[in-house]
Amino acid sequence: MNVPELRYAAGPTTEAELVVNAPPAVVWRLACDIQVPAEFSSEFQGGQWLDGATGPALGARFRGRNHHEAVGTWETVSTVCEFEPGRLFGWAVGDPEVPAARWRFTLAPAGSGTLVRQWMQIGPGESGVSELIRQMPDKEDRVLRRRLAEHQANMTATLAGIKSRAEAS
């Protein structure tokens, strides 16, 4: 089977999901806390709400701190672009119109528990990944597959952490 090559301009995506044996309200509080992923991700180091915001709402912005052994430490500013309390929390990294990445948590009832999904899209805006691809255009597919795998691993760890905390409460 031929697997099509990934292209940055196409906005490649990845996601992780699991069922948490806790009510949606408990899972929602954890999914919307921008500090929670920092407890479980090897890259995201934490965030801070900006402009007087104290939590997610449409248009709210936060600064995220990140670290990757290959590139060091950097910060980004993200804007909440999707928000439906109890169900959807999504943000764009950088310019909301042409983001470097998009991220999203979605929740849905699943029996007596909650199905939680984390999704992300690389691009289409400029980022460290697009810069790396410019330096090595012949390795675009490989760079994107590796980056998506790193994000997938961190999302899986984050969701497992959310599950552990929610089920213990």
DSSP file (Angstrom, degrees, kcal/mol; ACC not computed):
  #  RESIDUE AA STRUCTURE BP1 BP2  ACC     N-H-->O    O-->H-N    N-H-->O    O-->H-N    TCO  KAPPA ALPHA  PHI   PSI    X-CA   Y-CA   Z-CA
    1    1 A M              0   0    0      0, 0.0     2,-0.5     0, 0.0     0, 0.0   0.000 360.0 360.0 360.0 129.1    0.0    0.0    0.0
    2    2 A N        -     0   0    0      1,-0.0     0, 0.0     0, 0.0     0, 0.0  -0.707 360.0-152.9 -82.6 123.6    1.4    3.4   -1.0
    3    3 A V        -     0   0    0     -2,-0.5     3,-0.1     1,-0.0    -1,-0.0  -0.863  23.4-120.1 -95.4 122.9    1.3    5.9    1.9
    4    4 A P        -     0   0    0      0, 0.0     2,-0.1     0, 0.0    -1,-0.0  -0.313  30.6-106.0 -63.7 145.3    1.0    9.5    0.6
    5    5 A E        -     0   0    0      1,-0.1     2,-0.2   137,-0.0   135,-0.0  -0.457  34.6-116.5 -70.0 141.6    3.9   11.7    1.6
    6    6 A L        -     0   0    0     -2,-0.1     2,-0.4    -3,-0.1   138,-0.1  -0.561  28.2-163.5 -78.9 143.2    3.0   14.3    4.2
    7    7 A R    >   -     0   0    0     -2,-0.2     3,-1.2     1,-0.1     4,-0.4  -0.997  21.6-139.7-130.2 132.9    3.2   18.0    3.2
    8    8 A Y  G >  S+     0   0    0     -2,-0.4     3,-2.1     1,-0.3    -1,-0.1   0.897 103.4  59.4 -54.9 -44.5    3.3   20.9    5.6
    9    9 A A  G 3  S+     0   0    0      1,-0.3    -1,-0.3     2,-0.1    -3,-0.0   0.733  98.0  60.4 -61.0 -22.8    1.0   23.0    3.5
   10   10 A A  G <  S-     0   0    0     -3,-1.2    -1,-0.3   114,-0.0    -2,-0.2   0.561 108.8-123.8 -83.1  -8.1   -1.7   20.3    3.8
   11   11 A G    <   -     0   0    0     -3,-2.1    -3,-0.1    -4,-0.4   112,-0.1   0.988  26.7-145.3  67.6  61.6   -1.8   20.7    7.6
   12   12 A P        -     0   0    0      0, 0.0   110,-2.7     0, 0.0     2,-0.3  -0.239  19.2-160.7 -61.6 149.7   -1.1   17.1    8.8
   13   13 A T  E     -A  121   0A   0    108,-0.2     2,-0.3     2,-0.0   108,-0.2  -0.817  17.5-175.7-128.9 163.8   -2.9   16.1   12.0
   14   14 A T  E     -A  120   0A   0    106,-1.9   106,-2.4    -2,-0.3     2,-0.3  -0.964   8.6-176.2-150.6 162.0   -2.7   13.5   14.7
   15   15 A E  E     -A  119   0A   0     -2,-0.3     2,-0.3   104,-0.2   104,-0.2  -0.988  13.1-156.7-155.7 163.0   -5.0   12.7   17.7
   16   16 A A  E     +A  118   0A   0    102,-2.5   102,-2.8    -2,-0.3     2,-0.3  -0.978  16.4 178.3-138.5 150.3   -5.3   10.5   20.8
   17   17 A E  E     +A  117   0A   0     -2,-0.3     2,-0.3   100,-0.2   100,-0.2  -0.992   6.6 165.1-150.4 156.5   -8.4    9.5   22.7
   18   18 A L  E     -A  116   0A   0     98,-2.0    98,-2.7    -2,-0.3     2,-0.5  -0.974  36.7-105.4-162.0 164.8   -9.5    7.4   25.6
   19   19 A V  E     -A  115   0A   0     -2,-0.3     2,-0.5    96,-0.2    96,-0.2  -0.842  29.0-156.8 -98.1 130.6  -12.5    6.8   27.9
   20   20 A V  E     -A  114   0A   0     94,-3.2    94,-2.6    -2,-0.5     2,-2.1  -0.913  17.2-135.2-107.3 130.1  -12.2    8.2   31.4
   21   21 A N  S    S+     0   0    0     -2,-0.5    92,-0.1    92,-0.2    94,-0.0  -0.431  77.3  87.1 -84.4  65.0  -14.4    6.6   34.1
   22   22 A A  S    S-     0   0    0     -2,-2.1    -2,-0.2    92,-0.1   145,-0.1  -0.970  87.7 -85.5-154.6 155.5  -15.4    9.9   35.5
   23   23 A P    >>  -     0   0    0      0, 0.0     4,-1.8     0, 0.0     3,-0.9  -0.289  41.0-112.0 -65.2 151.7  -18.2   12.4   34.7
   24   24 A P  H 3> S+     0   0    0      0, 0.0     4,-3.1     0, 0.0     5,-0.2   0.835 115.2  60.9 -52.4 -36.3  -17.6   15.0   31.9
   25   25 A A  H 3> S+     0   0    0      1,-0.2     4,-1.6     2,-0.2     5,-0.1   0.882 106.1  46.2 -62.4 -37.4  -17.6   17.9   34.4
   26   26 A V  H <> S+     0   0    0     -3,-0.9     4,-1.2     2,-0.2    -1,-0.2   0.928 116.0  44.6 -69.6 -45.1  -14.5   16.3   36.2
   27   27 A V  H  X S+     0   0    0     -4,-1.8     4,-2.7     1,-0.2     5,-0.2   0.892 109.2  58.0 -65.8 -39.4  -12.7   15.7   32.9
   28   28 A W  H  X S+     0   0    0     -4,-3.1     4,-2.1     1,-0.2    -1,-0.2   0.910 101.5  54.1 -58.0 -45.9  -13.6   19.1   31.6
   29   29 A R  H  < S+     0   0    0     -4,-1.6     4,-0.4     1,-0.2    -1,-0.2   0.887 113.5  43.1 -58.3 -38.9  -11.9   20.9   34.5
   30   30 A L  H >< S+     0   0    0     -4,-1.2     3,-0.9     1,-0.2     6,-0.3   0.900 112.0  51.8 -73.8 -41.8   -8.7   19.0   33.8
   31   31 A A  H 3< S+     0   0    0     -4,-2.7    -2,-0.2     1,-0.2    -1,-0.2   0.803 112.1  47.6 -66.1 -28.6   -8.8   19.4   30.0
   32   32 A C  T 3< S+     0   0    0     -4,-2.1     2,-0.9    -5,-0.2    -1,-0.2   0.502  86.9  96.9 -91.8  -4.6   -9.3   23.2   30.4
   33   33 A D    X   -     0   0    0     -3,-0.9     3,-1.6    -4,-0.4    22,-0.1  -0.766  62.7-157.5 -87.7 108.8   -6.5   23.7   32.9
   34   34 A I  T 3  S+     0   0    0     -2,-0.9     4,-0.3     1,-0.3    -1,-0.1   0.588  89.2  60.1 -67.8  -7.5   -3.5   24.8   30.8
   35   35 A Q  T >> S+     0   0    0     11,-0.1     4,-0.6     2,-0.1     3,-0.6   0.733  87.3  75.2 -86.3 -23.6   -1.1   23.6   33.5
   36   36 A V  H X> S+     0   0    0     -3,-1.6     3,-1.8    -6,-0.3     4,-0.6   0.915  90.0  53.2 -60.4 -48.1   -2.3   19.9   33.4
   37   37 A P  H >> S+     0   0    0      0, 0.0     4,-2.8     0, 0.0     3,-1.3   0.836  99.9  65.0 -57.5 -29.3   -0.5   18.9   30.1
   38   38 A A  H <4 S+     0   0    0     -3,-0.6    -2,-0.2    -4,-0.3    -3,-0.1   0.766  94.2  60.5 -64.4 -23.7    2.8   20.2   31.6
   39   39 A E  H << S+     0   0    0     -3,-1.8    -1,-0.3    -4,-0.6    -3,-0.1   0.747 121.2  21.6 -71.4 -23.1    2.6   17.5   34.2
   40   40 A F  H << S+     0   0    0     -3,-1.3     2,-0.2    -4,-0.6    -2,-0.2   0.626 101.4  91.3-122.8 -20.9    2.6   14.8   31.6
   41   41 A S     <  -     0   0    0     -4,-2.8   113,-0.1     3,-0.2   114,-0.0  -0.569  58.8-149.6 -83.4 142.1    4.2   16.2   28.4
   42   42 A S  S    S+     0   0    0     -2,-0.2    -1,-0.1     1,-0.1    -4,-0.1   0.581  98.4  32.0 -80.2 -10.0    7.9   16.0   27.7
   43   43 A E  S    S+     0   0    0      1,-0.1    24,-2.0   107,-0.1     2,-0.3   0.806  98.5  75.8-114.1 -51.7    7.7   19.2   25.7
   44   44 A F  E     -B   66   0A   0     22,-0.2    22,-0.3     1,-0.1    -3,-0.2  -0.525  51.9-176.9 -72.0 126.2    5.0   21.6   27.1
   45   45 A Q  E     -     0   0A   0     20,-3.7     2,-0.2     1,-0.4    21,-0.2   0.471  51.2 -73.5-105.0  -5.0    6.3   23.2   30.3
   46   46 A G  E     -B   65   0A   0     19,-0.8    19,-3.1   -12,-0.1    -1,-0.4  -0.664  43.1-121.6 133.6 171.7    3.2   25.2   31.3
   47   47 A G  E     -B   64   0A   0     17,-0.2     2,-0.4    -2,-0.2    17,-0.2  -0.911   3.2-146.1-145.9 170.6    1.3   28.3   30.4
   48   48 A Q  E     -B   63   0A   0     15,-2.0    15,-2.7    -2,-0.3     2,-0.1  -0.981  25.1-122.0-143.9 127.2    0.0   31.6   31.7
   49   49 A W  E     -B   62   0A   0     -2,-0.4    13,-0.3    13,-0.2     3,-0.2  -0.416  34.1-150.7 -65.8 145.0   -3.2   33.3   30.8
   50   50 A L    >   +     0   0    0     11,-2.9     3,-2.2     1,-0.2    11,-0.4  -0.659  62.6  28.9-114.1 167.8   -2.7   36.8   29.3
   51   51 A D  T 3  S-     0   0    0      1,-0.3    -1,-0.2    -2,-0.2     3,-0.1   0.749 130.4 -56.5  57.7  29.8   -4.6   40.1   29.2
   52   52 A G  T 3  S+     0   0    0      1,-0.3    -1,-0.3    -3,-0.2     2,-0.1   0.435  96.1 145.1  84.9  -1.5   -6.4   39.4   32.5
   53   53 A A    <   -     0   0    0     -3,-2.2    -1,-0.3     8,-0.2    -4,-0.1  -0.423  29.8-173.3 -69.1 146.2   -7.9   36.1   31.5
   54   54 A T        -     0   0    0      1,-0.3    -1,-0.1    -3,-0.1    -5,-0.1   0.339  66.9  -8.1-119.8   1.6   -8.2   33.5   34.2
   55   55 A G  S    S-     0   0    0    -22,-0.1    -1,-0.3   -21,-0.0     2,-0.1  -0.970  96.0 -44.2-178.9 179.9   -9.3   30.6   32.1
   56   56 A P        +     0   0    0      0, 0.0     2,-0.3     0, 0.0     5,-0.0  -0.360  59.1 140.8 -70.8 140.5  -10.5   29.5   28.6
   57   57 A A    >   -     0   0    0     -2,-0.1     3,-2.5     3,-0.1    23,-0.3  -0.919  63.0 -70.4-164.6 154.9  -13.1   31.6   26.7
   58   58 A L  T 3  S+     0   0    0     -2,-0.3    23,-0.2     1,-0.3     3,-0.1  -0.300 123.0  12.3 -53.5 129.7  -13.4   32.6   23.1
   59   59 A G  T 3  S+     0   0    0     21,-3.0    -1,-0.3     1,-0.3    22,-0.1   0.241  91.7 138.0  86.4 -13.0  -10.6   35.0   22.3
   60   60 A A    <   -     0   0    0     -3,-2.5    20,-3.2    20,-0.1     2,-0.3  -0.341  39.8-149.9 -64.3 147.8   -8.7   34.4   25.5
   61   61 A R  E     - C   0  79A   0    -11,-0.4   -11,-2.9    18,-0.2     2,-0.3  -0.895  15.2-176.4-122.2 150.5   -4.9   34.2   25.0
   62   62 A F  E     -BC  49  78A   0     16,-2.1    16,-3.0    -2,-0.3     2,-0.5  -0.994  23.3-129.4-143.2 152.1   -2.2   32.4   26.9
   63   63 A R  E     -BC  48  77A   0    -15,-2.7   -15,-2.0    -2,-0.3     2,-0.4  -0.870  25.8-159.0 -98.4 129.3    1.6   32.1   26.7
   64   64 A G  E     -BC  47  76A   0     12,-2.6    12,-2.0    -2,-0.5     2,-0.4  -0.889   5.9-148.2-110.6 140.8    3.0   28.6   26.6
   65   65 A R  E     +BC  46  75A   0    -19,-3.1   -20,-3.7    -2,-0.4   -19,-0.8  -0.909  22.5 179.9-107.3 134.1    6.5   27.5   27.5
   66   66 A N  E     -BC  44  74A   0      8,-2.8     8,-2.0    -2,-0.4     2,-0.3  -0.913  14.5-167.2-133.4 156.0    8.0   24.6   25.6
   67   67 A H  E     + C   0  73A   0    -24,-2.0     2,-0.4    -2,-0.3     6,-0.2  -0.981   6.8 175.2-146.1 135.1   11.2   22.6   25.6
   68   68 A H  E >>  - C   0  72A   0      4,-2.5     4,-3.3    -2,-0.3     3,-1.2  -0.996  32.8-133.0-137.0 131.8   12.6   20.1   23.1
   69   69 A E  T 34 S+     0   0    0     -2,-0.4    -1,-0.1     1,-0.3     4,-0.1   0.782 105.7  53.0 -57.9 -27.4   16.1   18.7   23.4
   70   70 A A  T 34 S+     0   0    0      1,-0.1    -1,-0.3     2,-0.1    -3,-0.0   0.754 126.4  18.0 -80.5 -23.4   16.8   19.3   19.7
   71   71 A V  T <4 S-     0   0    0     -3,-1.2     2,-0.3     1,-0.3    -2,-0.2   0.533  96.6-134.3-126.4 -10.7   15.9   23.0   19.7
   72   72 A G  E  <  -C   68   0A   0     -4,-3.3    -4,-2.5     2,-0.0     2,-0.3  -0.666  50.7 -22.3  93.6-147.7   15.9   24.2   23.3
   73   73 A T  E     +C   67   0A   0     -2,-0.3     2,-0.3    -6,-0.2    -6,-0.2  -0.814  60.4 159.9-109.8 143.2   13.3   26.4   25.0
   74   74 A W  E     -C   66   0A   0     -8,-2.0    -8,-2.8    -2,-0.3     2,-0.3  -0.971  25.5-135.0-153.0 165.2   10.8   28.7   23.4
   75   75 A E  E     -C   65   0A   0     -2,-0.3     2,-0.3   -10,-0.2   -10,-0.2  -0.913  15.4-171.3-123.8 152.3    7.5   30.4   24.1
   76   76 A T  E     -C   64   0A   0    -12,-2.0   -12,-2.6    -2,-0.3     2,-0.5  -0.932  18.9-134.1-133.8 159.7    4.4   30.8   22.0
   77   77 A V  E     -C   63   0A   0     -2,-0.3    17,-3.0   -14,-0.2     2,-0.3  -0.982  26.3-169.3-115.4 129.2    1.2   32.8   22.4
   78   78 A S  E     -CD  62  93A   0    -16,-3.0   -16,-2.1    -2,-0.5     2,-0.4  -0.845  11.1-148.2-118.4 153.6   -2.1   31.0   21.6
   79   79 A T  E     -CD  61  92A   0     13,-2.3    13,-2.5    -2,-0.3     2,-0.6  -0.981  22.6-121.1-123.1 130.9   -5.6   32.2   21.2
   80   80 A V  E     + D   0  91A   0    -20,-3.2   -21,-3.0    -2,-0.4    11,-0.3  -0.604  40.0 164.3 -70.8 117.0   -8.7   30.2   22.2
   81   81 A C  E     +     0   0A   0      9,-1.6     2,-0.4    -2,-0.6    10,-0.2   0.540  62.5  42.8-112.3 -14.7  -10.7   29.9   18.9
   82   82 A E  E     + D   0  90A   0      8,-1.9     8,-3.0   -25,-0.1     2,-0.3  -0.992  64.2 158.9-136.2 125.8  -13.1   27.1   19.8
   83   83 A F  E     + D   0  89A   0     -2,-0.4     6,-0.2     6,-0.2   -25,-0.1  -0.842  11.6 157.7-155.9 113.6  -14.9   27.0   23.1
   84   84 A E  E >>  - D   0  88A   0      4,-2.6     3,-2.8    -2,-0.3     4,-2.5  -0.908  48.6-117.4-131.1 103.7  -18.1   25.2   24.1
   85   85 A P  T 34 S+     0   0    0      0, 0.0     4,-0.1     0, 0.0    -2,-0.1  -0.069  96.1  10.1 -48.1 132.2  -18.1   24.7   27.8
   86   86 A G  T 34 S+     0   0    0      1,-0.1   -58,-0.1   -62,-0.1     3,-0.1   0.322 135.7  43.8  83.5  -7.5  -18.2   21.0   28.8
   87   87 A R  T <4 S+     0   0    0     -3,-2.8    20,-2.4     1,-0.3     2,-0.4   0.673 106.5  28.6-135.0 -39.5  -17.4   19.9   25.2
   88   88 A L  E  <  +DE  84 106A   0     -4,-2.5    -4,-2.6    18,-0.2     2,-0.4  -0.989  40.2 169.4-145.4 128.0  -14.8   21.7   23.2
   89   89 A F  E     +DE  83 105A   0     16,-2.3    16,-2.6    -2,-0.4     2,-0.3  -0.922  21.0 162.2-137.8 109.0  -11.6   23.7   24.0
   90   90 A G  E     -DE  82 104A   0     -8,-3.0    -8,-1.9    -2,-0.4    -9,-1.6  -0.963  11.8-175.7-133.2 147.7   -9.5   24.6   21.0
   91   91 A W  E     -DE  80 103A   0     12,-2.3    12,-2.5    -2,-0.3     2,-0.4  -0.966  19.7-134.6-142.3 156.9   -6.7   27.1   20.4
   92   92 A A  E     -DE  79 102A   0    -13,-2.5   -13,-2.3    -2,-0.3     2,-0.5  -0.925  21.4-134.1-110.9 135.6   -4.5   28.4   17.6
   93   93 A V  E    S-DE  78 101A   0      8,-3.0     7,-2.6    -2,-0.4     8,-0.7  -0.785  73.6 -18.7 -90.8 125.2   -0.7   28.9   18.2
   94   94 A G  S    S+     0   0    0    -17,-3.0    -2,-0.1    -2,-0.5   -15,-0.1  -0.617 130.3  21.9  82.4-140.1    0.5   32.2   16.8
   95   95 A D        -     0   0    0      3,-0.4     3,-0.4    -2,-0.3    -2,-0.1  -0.481  69.3-147.8 -65.5 117.7   -1.7   34.0   14.3
   96   96 A P  S    S+     0   0    0      0, 0.0    -1,-0.2     0, 0.0    -3,-0.1   0.783  97.9  51.3 -60.9 -24.9   -5.2   32.7   14.7
   97   97 A E  S    S+     0   0    0      1,-0.2    -2,-0.1    -5,-0.1    -3,-0.0   0.846 130.9  14.4 -79.9 -34.3   -5.9   33.2   11.0
   98   98 A V  S    S-     0   0    0     -3,-0.4    -3,-0.4    26,-0.1    -1,-0.2  -0.619  91.5-171.4-137.9  73.5   -2.7   31.3    9.9
   99   99 A P        -     0   0    0      0, 0.0    26,-3.5     0, 0.0    -5,-0.2  -0.239  34.5-133.9 -75.0 156.3   -1.5   29.4   12.9
  100  100 A A  S    S-     0   0    0     -7,-2.6    23,-3.2     1,-0.3     2,-0.3   0.791  93.2 -12.1 -69.5 -29.7    1.7   27.5   13.4
  101  101 A A  E     -EF  93 122A   0     -8,-0.7    -8,-3.0    21,-0.3     2,-0.4  -0.975  61.3-139.0-162.6 159.7   -0.5   24.8   14.9
  102  102 A R  E     -EF  92 121A   0     19,-2.0    19,-2.5    -2,-0.3     2,-0.3  -0.979  18.8-171.2-124.9 142.3   -4.0   24.1   16.1
  103  103 A W  E     +EF  91 120A   0    -12,-2.5   -12,-2.3    -2,-0.4     2,-0.3  -0.948   5.3 178.9-131.4 151.9   -4.9   22.1   19.2
  104  104 A R  E     -EF  90 119A   0     15,-2.1    15,-2.6    -2,-0.3     2,-0.4  -0.976  19.8-159.6-157.1 138.3   -8.2   20.9   20.6
  105  105 A F  E     -EF  89 118A   0    -16,-2.6   -16,-2.3    -2,-0.3     2,-0.4  -0.972  18.8-174.8-109.1 134.7   -9.7   18.8   23.4
  106  106 A T  E     -EF  88 117A   0     11,-2.3    11,-2.6    -2,-0.4     2,-0.4  -0.987   4.6-163.7-127.8 144.6  -13.2   17.4   22.8
  107  107 A L  E     + F   0 116A   0    -20,-2.4     9,-0.2    -2,-0.4     7,-0.0  -0.951  10.6 171.6-125.6 144.8  -15.4   15.6   25.3
  108  108 A A  E     - F   0 115A   0      7,-1.9     7,-3.4    -2,-0.4   -21,-0.0  -0.988  40.4 -96.9-148.1 145.7  -18.4   13.4   24.8
  109  109 A P  E     - F   0 114A   0      0, 0.0     2,-0.3     0, 0.0     5,-0.3  -0.343  35.1-174.8 -59.6 143.5  -20.4   11.1   27.2
  110  110 A A  E >   - F   0 113A   0      3,-2.1     3,-2.4     1,-0.2     2,-0.3  -0.759  58.5 -65.0-142.7  91.3  -19.4    7.5   27.0
  111  111 A G  T 3  S-     0   0    0      1,-0.3    -1,-0.2    -2,-0.3   -90,-0.0  -0.497 117.3 -19.0  62.8-125.3  -21.7    5.3   29.1
  112  112 A S  T 3  S+     0   0    0     -2,-0.3    -1,-0.3    -3,-0.1     2,-0.1   0.389 137.8  52.8 -91.5   4.0  -21.1    6.4   32.7
  113  113 A G  E <  S- F   0 110A   0     -3,-2.4    -3,-2.1   -92,-0.1     2,-0.4  -0.236  86.2 -95.6-118.0-153.5  -17.8    8.0   31.7
  114  114 A T  E     -AF  20 109A   0    -94,-2.6   -94,-3.2    -5,-0.3     2,-0.6  -0.996  14.0-141.7-138.3 128.8  -16.3   10.5   29.2
  115  115 A L  E     -AF  19 108A   0     -7,-3.4    -7,-1.9    -2,-0.4     2,-0.4  -0.825  27.4-170.3 -84.9 120.2  -14.6   10.0   25.9
  116  116 A V  E     -AF  18 107A   0    -98,-2.7   -98,-2.0    -2,-0.6     2,-0.4  -0.951   4.6-174.5-116.6 134.5  -11.8   12.6   25.7
  117  117 A R  E     -AF  17 106A   0    -11,-2.6   -11,-2.3    -2,-0.4     2,-0.5  -0.985  11.5-161.5-129.0 136.0   -9.9   13.3   22.6
  118  118 A Q  E     +AF  16 105A   0   -102,-2.8  -102,-2.5    -2,-0.4     2,-0.3  -0.981  17.8 179.1-115.8 132.7   -6.9   15.5   22.0
  119  119 A W  E     -AF  15 104A   0    -15,-2.6   -15,-2.1    -2,-0.5     2,-0.3  -0.928   5.7-176.5-130.3 148.9   -6.2   16.6   18.4
  120  120 A M  E     -AF  14 103A   0   -106,-2.4  -106,-1.9    -2,-0.3     2,-0.4  -0.996  10.8-158.0-147.6 153.8   -3.6   18.8   16.8
  121  121 A Q  E     -AF  13 102A   0    -19,-2.5   -19,-2.0    -2,-0.3     2,-0.4  -0.996  16.9-136.2-129.6 133.0   -2.7   20.1   13.3
  122  122 A I  E     - F   0 101A   0   -110,-2.7   -21,-0.3    -2,-0.4   -22,-0.1  -0.748  50.3 -58.8 -86.3 133.8    0.7   21.3   12.2
  123  123 A G        +     0   0    0    -23,-3.2     3,-0.1    -2,-0.4   -21,-0.1  -0.154  32.3 174.9  78.7-173.5    0.7   24.5   10.2
  124  124 A P  S    S+     0   0    0      0, 0.0   -24,-0.2     0, 0.0    -1,-0.1  -0.998  86.7  65.3 -89.0  -6.6   -0.2   26.2    7.9
  125  125 A G  S    S-     0   0    0    -26,-3.5     5,-0.2     1,-0.2    -2,-0.1  -0.133  99.5 -73.1 -72.2 171.4    1.6   29.2    9.5
  126  126 A E        +     0   0    0    -28,-0.2     2,-0.3    -3,-0.1    -1,-0.2  -0.323  63.3 148.8 -66.3 143.0    5.3   29.5   10.0
  127  127 A S     >  -     0   0    0     -3,-0.1     4,-2.0   -27,-0.1     5,-0.1  -0.924  63.4 -84.0-157.6 178.8    6.9   27.5   12.8
  128  128 A G  H  > S+     0   0    0     -2,-0.3     4,-2.2     1,-0.2     5,-0.1   0.847 127.4  54.8 -60.9 -33.7   10.1   25.8   13.8
  129  129 A V  H  > S+     0   0    0      2,-0.2     4,-2.3     1,-0.2    -1,-0.2   0.923 106.6  48.6 -67.5 -44.1    9.0   22.8   11.7
  130  130 A S  H  > S+     0   0    0      1,-0.2     4,-2.0     2,-0.2    -1,-0.2   0.881 111.3  51.5 -64.6 -35.1    8.4   24.9    8.6
  131  131 A E  H  X S+     0   0    0     -4,-2.0     4,-1.6     2,-0.2    -1,-0.2   0.917 109.2  49.7 -65.5 -42.9   11.9   26.4    9.1
  132  132 A L  H  X S+     0   0    0     -4,-2.2     4,-1.7     1,-0.2    -2,-0.2   0.899 109.7  51.4 -62.0 -40.8   13.5   22.9    9.4
  133  133 A I  H  < S+     0   0    0     -4,-2.3    -1,-0.2     1,-0.2     6,-0.2   0.879 106.0  54.9 -65.3 -37.5   11.7   21.8    6.2
  134  134 A R  H  < S+     0   0    0     -4,-2.0    -1,-0.2     1,-0.2    -2,-0.2   0.875 110.1  47.2 -61.9 -35.2   13.0   24.8    4.4
  135  135 A Q  H  < S+     0   0    0     -4,-1.6    -1,-0.2     1,-0.2    -2,-0.2   0.803 129.2  22.9 -74.9 -29.2   16.5   23.8    5.4
  136  136 A M    ><  +     0   0    0     -4,-1.7     3,-2.4    -5,-0.1    -1,-0.2  -0.520  68.6 165.5-136.1  66.3   16.0   20.1    4.4
  137  137 A P  G >  S+     0   0    0      0, 0.0     3,-1.3     0, 0.0     4,-0.2   0.775  75.2  62.2 -59.2 -27.3   13.2   20.1    1.8
  138  138 A D  G 3  S+     0   0    0      1,-0.2     3,-0.2     2,-0.1     4,-0.2   0.628 103.8  50.5 -72.9 -11.2   14.0   16.5    0.7
  139  139 A K  G <> S+     0   0    0     -3,-2.4     4,-2.9    -6,-0.2     5,-0.3   0.150  72.5 117.4-110.1  17.6   13.2   15.3    4.3
  140  140 A E  H <> S+     0   0    0     -3,-1.3     4,-2.6     1,-0.2     5,-0.2   0.916  77.8  46.1 -53.7 -50.7    9.7   17.0    4.6
  141  141 A D  H  > S+     0   0    0     -4,-0.2     4,-2.6     1,-0.2    -1,-0.2   0.926 115.0  47.3 -59.8 -45.5    7.8   13.8    5.0
  142  142 A R  H  > S+     0   0    0      2,-0.2     4,-2.3     1,-0.2    -2,-0.2   0.916 111.9  49.7 -63.6 -44.4   10.3   12.4    7.5
  143  143 A V  H  X S+     0   0    0     -4,-2.9     4,-2.5     1,-0.2    -1,-0.2   0.931 113.7  46.3 -59.3 -47.2   10.3   15.6    9.6
  144  144 A L  H  X S+     0   0    0     -4,-2.6     4,-2.8    -5,-0.3     5,-0.2   0.908 111.6  50.2 -65.9 -42.5    6.5   15.7    9.7
  145  145 A R  H  X S+     0   0    0     -4,-2.6     4,-2.1    -5,-0.2    -1,-0.2   0.914 112.8  47.1 -62.9 -42.0    6.1   12.1   10.6
  146  146 A R  H  X S+     0   0    0     -4,-2.3     4,-2.1    -5,-0.2    -2,-0.2   0.931 113.6  47.9 -64.5 -44.5    8.7   12.4   13.4
  147  147 A R  H  X S+     0   0    0     -4,-2.5     4,-2.4     1,-0.2    -2,-0.2   0.915 111.6  49.4 -65.0 -43.0    7.0   15.6   14.7
  148  148 A L  H  X S+     0   0    0     -4,-2.8     4,-2.9     1,-0.2    -1,-0.2   0.891 109.6  52.5 -62.4 -38.6    3.5   14.0   14.6
  149  149 A A  H  X S+     0   0    0     -4,-2.1     4,-2.4    -5,-0.2    -1,-0.2   0.896 108.8  50.1 -64.7 -39.6    4.8   11.0   16.5
  150  150 A E  H  X S+     0   0    0     -4,-2.1     4,-2.1     2,-0.2    -2,-0.2   0.935 113.1  45.7 -63.2 -45.4    6.3   13.2   19.2
  151  151 A H  H  X S+     0   0    0     -4,-2.4     4,-2.8     1,-0.2     5,-0.2   0.919 111.2  53.2 -62.8 -43.1    3.0   15.1   19.5
  152  152 A Q  H  X S+     0   0    0     -4,-2.9     4,-2.6     1,-0.2    -2,-0.2   0.916 108.9  49.2 -58.3 -45.0    1.0   11.8   19.5
  153  153 A A  H  X S+     0   0    0     -4,-2.4     4,-2.2     1,-0.2    -1,-0.2   0.910 113.2  46.4 -63.1 -42.5    3.2   10.4   22.4
  154  154 A N  H  X S+     0   0    0     -4,-2.1     4,-2.4     2,-0.2    -2,-0.2   0.878 112.5  49.7 -68.7 -37.6    2.7   13.6   24.4
  155  155 A M  H  X S+     0   0    0     -4,-2.8     4,-2.8     2,-0.2     5,-0.2   0.919 110.5  50.6 -65.9 -42.3   -1.0   13.6   23.8
  156  156 A T  H  X S+     0   0    0     -4,-2.6     4,-2.2    -5,-0.2    -2,-0.2   0.921 112.6  46.6 -60.6 -44.0   -1.3   10.0   24.8
  157  157 A A  H  X S+     0   0    0     -4,-2.2     4,-2.2     2,-0.2    -1,-0.2   0.897 112.3  50.8 -65.0 -40.6    0.6   10.7   28.0
  158  158 A T  H  X S+     0   0    0     -4,-2.4     4,-2.6     2,-0.2    -2,-0.2   0.933 111.2  47.1 -63.4 -46.4   -1.5   13.8   28.8
  159  159 A L  H  X S+     0   0    0     -4,-2.8     4,-2.7     1,-0.2    -1,-0.2   0.892 111.2  51.7 -64.9 -38.3   -4.8   11.9   28.3
  160  160 A A  H  X S+     0   0    0     -4,-2.2     4,-2.5    -5,-0.2    -1,-0.2   0.900 111.0  48.8 -62.7 -39.5   -3.5    9.0   30.5
  161  161 A G  H  X S+     0   0    0     -4,-2.2     4,-2.6     2,-0.2    -2,-0.2   0.909 110.7  49.3 -65.5 -42.9   -2.6   11.6   33.2
  162  162 A I  H  X S+     0   0    0     -4,-2.6     4,-3.0     2,-0.2     5,-0.3   0.923 111.7  50.3 -60.2 -44.5   -6.1   13.2   32.9
  163  163 A K  H  X S+     0   0    0     -4,-2.7     4,-2.7     2,-0.2     5,-0.2   0.935 111.1  48.3 -59.4 -47.7   -7.6    9.8   33.2
  164  164 A S  H  X S+     0   0    0     -4,-2.5     4,-1.1     1,-0.2    -2,-0.2   0.928 116.0  42.8 -60.2 -47.6   -5.6    9.0   36.3
  165  165 A R  H  X S+     0   0    0     -4,-2.6     4,-0.8     2,-0.2    -2,-0.2   0.914 115.9  47.9 -67.1 -42.7   -6.4   12.3   38.0
  166  166 A A  H >< S+     0   0    0     -4,-3.0     3,-0.7     1,-0.2    -2,-0.2   0.906 112.2  48.2 -66.7 -40.8  -10.1   12.2   37.1
  167  167 A E  H 3< S+     0   0    0     -4,-2.7    -1,-0.2    -5,-0.3    -2,-0.2   0.731 110.0  53.5 -73.6 -20.0  -10.6    8.7   38.2
  168  168 A A  H 3<        0   0    0     -4,-1.1    -1,-0.2    -5,-0.2    -2,-0.2   0.628 360.0 360.0 -86.4 -14.1   -8.9    9.3   41.5
  169  169 A S    <<        0   0    0     -4,-0.8    -1,-0.2    -3,-0.7    -2,-0.2   0.493 360.0 360.0 -86.2 360.0  -11.1   12.3   42.4
